[in-house]
Amino acid sequence: MRAKSILLITKVRIDMNNQEKQATVPTKYTISTLEASQWSGIGINRLRDIMNDKYCPFVLMVGERKRVKTEAFKQWLDDQYSV
């Protein structure tokens, strides 16, 4: 199951000349930290450091696991100058 969700995030579209690549935007409500890291290009350790903040706007706790809310994460990325 984990491999399937990673494939959804990292799937690329390549044109006939193999020049254009476009990352697929995740459509699930929440994604794992690994998926968010792969999709955004932010390192997994840096992303975990950001998510450890008590007031992080895109974290959803599911039991003891941290999930990333995709829409809030996209909005947060748009608002950032540097990470």
C-alpha angles and dihedrals in degrees: 000000000000092000092053094054091047089053090054091055100042098042112126133196115225122192125220094277095046089238105111120067124177126181117229114242112232115250099193119103092236132019133189124262090252092053091048090050093050094045097046100036091234113134116255094239093049090048091051090050090053091047092052089071109108092227099043104148098213103047122107116187113217103186102307094334123098118222128186119235102223100211094045090046092052090049091048091050091051090054095050125095094189137357 
